[in-house]
Amino acid sequence: MDESCFYCTKNKPLGDLMVEICKLSVSTVYLFKEQTYAGRCNVVLNSHTGNLFDLSPNNLHAFIDDVANTANAINIIFSPDKINYGAYSDKMQHLHMHIVPKYKDGQNWGDTFEMNPQKTYLSDDEYIKLAGKIKEKLK
């Protein structure tokens, strides 16, 4: 646990950016509030660890399984043309994986996704419904 990490403390800044969907085997899945990439989620390791190589083999496999499980759920619901994955931790030293559905006629097709384009937001009810749909498809 790192008191300066919003993934560990689950404080207001985390809630301003994401909605918790559910916990999986070693991670928690969040729905990004900014939905320019429809279905974008974040899979966050439940322990404060910075790198994949810091994980035990069992936790590494469980984390990657959680990422794949989440990506599969997003694929079933949204049918994107491609799912991009991003593990950026320069400033936030807590292992997490962005699951970013991309669409051929959509934002940044053929390029790196923008971290927070600030173009598409939903209502609170829409976040709850979407999080529920994703949770239903997670194994």
C-alpha positions as CSV (number, residue, x, y, z in Angstrom):
1,M,0.0,0.0,0.0
2,D,1.3,3.4,-1.0
3,E,-0.6,6.3,0.6
4,S,0.4,8.6,-2.3
5,C,-1.2,6.2,-4.9
6,F,-4.8,6.7,-5.9
7,Y,-5.1,3.1,-6.9
8,C,-4.2,2.1,-3.4
9,T,-6.2,4.7,-1.5
10,K,-9.1,4.7,-3.9
11,N,-9.7,8.3,-3.2
12,K,-11.6,11.1,-5.0
13,P,-9.2,11.6,-7.9
14,L,-9.6,7.9,-8.9
15,G,-13.4,8.2,-8.6
16,D,-13.3,11.4,-10.8
17,L,-11.6,9.4,-13.6
18,M,-13.1,5.9,-13.3
19,V,-16.0,3.7,-12.1
20,E,-15.2,0.4,-10.4
21,I,-16.7,-2.5,-12.2
22,C,-15.6,-5.4,-10.1
23,K,-12.7,-7.3,-8.6
24,L,-11.1,-10.3,-10.5
25,S,-8.5,-12.8,-9.3
26,V,-5.6,-10.3,-8.6
27,S,-7.0,-7.1,-10.0
28,T,-9.8,-4.6,-10.1
29,V,-11.5,-3.5,-13.4
30,Y,-12.5,0.1,-13.8
31,L,-14.5,1.8,-16.5
32,F,-13.0,5.1,-17.7
33,K,-15.5,7.9,-17.4
34,E,-14.0,9.4,-20.6
35,Q,-15.4,7.2,-23.3
36,T,-14.1,8.5,-26.6
37,Y,-12.9,4.9,-27.0
38,A,-16.2,3.2,-26.3
39,G,-15.7,0.5,-23.7
40,R,-12.3,1.7,-22.4
41,C,-11.3,0.1,-19.2
42,N,-8.4,-0.2,-16.9
43,V,-7.3,-3.4,-15.1
44,V,-5.4,-2.5,-11.9
45,L,-3.3,-4.9,-9.9
46,N,-4.7,-5.1,-6.3
47,S,-1.2,-4.8,-4.7
48,H,1.1,-1.8,-5.1
49,T,3.6,-3.3,-7.5
50,G,5.3,-1.4,-10.3
51,N,6.4,-3.9,-12.9
52,L,5.4,-7.2,-14.4
53,F,8.8,-8.7,-13.6
54,D,8.2,-7.9,-9.9
55,L,5.3,-10.4,-9.8
56,S,5.5,-14.1,-8.9
57,P,4.9,-16.4,-11.8
58,N,1.4,-17.2,-10.4
59,N,0.5,-13.5,-9.9
60,L,1.9,-12.6,-13.4
61,H,-0.3,-15.3,-15.0
62,A,-3.3,-14.3,-13.0
63,F,-2.9,-10.6,-13.9
64,I,-2.5,-11.4,-17.6
65,D,-5.6,-13.7,-17.4
66,D,-7.5,-10.8,-15.8
67,V,-6.4,-8.5,-18.7
68,A,-7.4,-11.1,-21.3
69,N,-10.7,-11.7,-19.6
70,T,-11.5,-8.0,-19.6
71,A,-10.5,-7.5,-23.2
72,N,-12.7,-10.5,-24.2
73,A,-15.7,-8.9,-22.4
74,I,-15.1,-5.6,-24.2
75,N,-14.7,-7.4,-27.5
76,I,-18.1,-9.2,-27.0
77,I,-20.0,-6.1,-26.0
78,F,-18.5,-3.5,-28.4
79,S,-17.0,-5.5,-31.3
80,P,-14.1,-3.1,-31.9
81,D,-11.9,-3.5,-34.9
82,K,-8.9,-3.8,-32.5
83,I,-8.1,-3.6,-28.8
84,N,-5.0,-1.7,-27.8
85,Y,-3.2,-2.4,-24.5
86,G,-1.2,0.2,-22.6
87,A,0.9,-0.2,-19.5
88,Y,2.2,3.3,-18.7
89,S,3.6,3.9,-15.3
90,D,6.1,6.7,-15.5
91,K,4.2,8.8,-12.9
92,M,1.8,6.2,-11.4
93,Q,4.1,3.4,-10.2
94,H,1.2,1.0,-9.7
95,L,0.8,-1.8,-12.3
96,H,-2.2,-1.3,-14.5
97,M,-3.2,-2.1,-18.0
98,H,-5.4,0.1,-20.2
99,I,-7.8,-1.8,-22.4
100,V,-8.7,0.5,-25.3
101,P,-11.1,-0.6,-28.0
102,K,-10.3,1.1,-31.3
103,Y,-12.6,1.5,-34.3
104,K,-11.6,2.0,-37.9
105,D,-13.6,5.2,-38.3
106,G,-12.9,6.4,-34.7
107,Q,-10.5,8.5,-32.7
108,N,-6.8,7.8,-33.4
109,W,-7.3,4.7,-35.6
110,G,-3.8,3.7,-36.7
111,D,-2.1,5.8,-34.0
112,T,-1.5,5.6,-30.3
113,F,-4.6,6.3,-28.2
114,E,-4.9,9.6,-26.3
115,M,-4.8,9.1,-22.6
116,N,-7.7,11.5,-21.9
117,P,-9.1,13.2,-25.0
118,Q,-11.9,14.8,-22.8
119,K,-14.5,14.4,-25.6
120,T,-17.1,11.8,-24.6
121,Y,-18.7,11.5,-21.1
122,L,-21.8,9.6,-20.1
123,S,-24.4,10.2,-17.4
124,D,-24.1,8.4,-14.0
125,D,-26.9,6.0,-15.0
126,E,-25.1,5.2,-18.3
127,Y,-21.9,4.4,-16.4
128,I,-23.8,2.1,-14.1
129,K,-25.5,0.3,-16.9
130,L,-22.3,-0.1,-18.9
131,A,-20.3,-1.3,-15.9
132,G,-23.1,-3.9,-15.3
133,K,-22.9,-5.1,-18.9
134,I,-19.1,-5.5,-18.7
135,K,-19.3,-7.3,-15.3
136,E,-21.9,-9.8,-16.7
137,K,-19.4,-10.8,-19.5
138,L,-16.4,-11.2,-17.2
139,K,-15.7,-14.9,-16.4
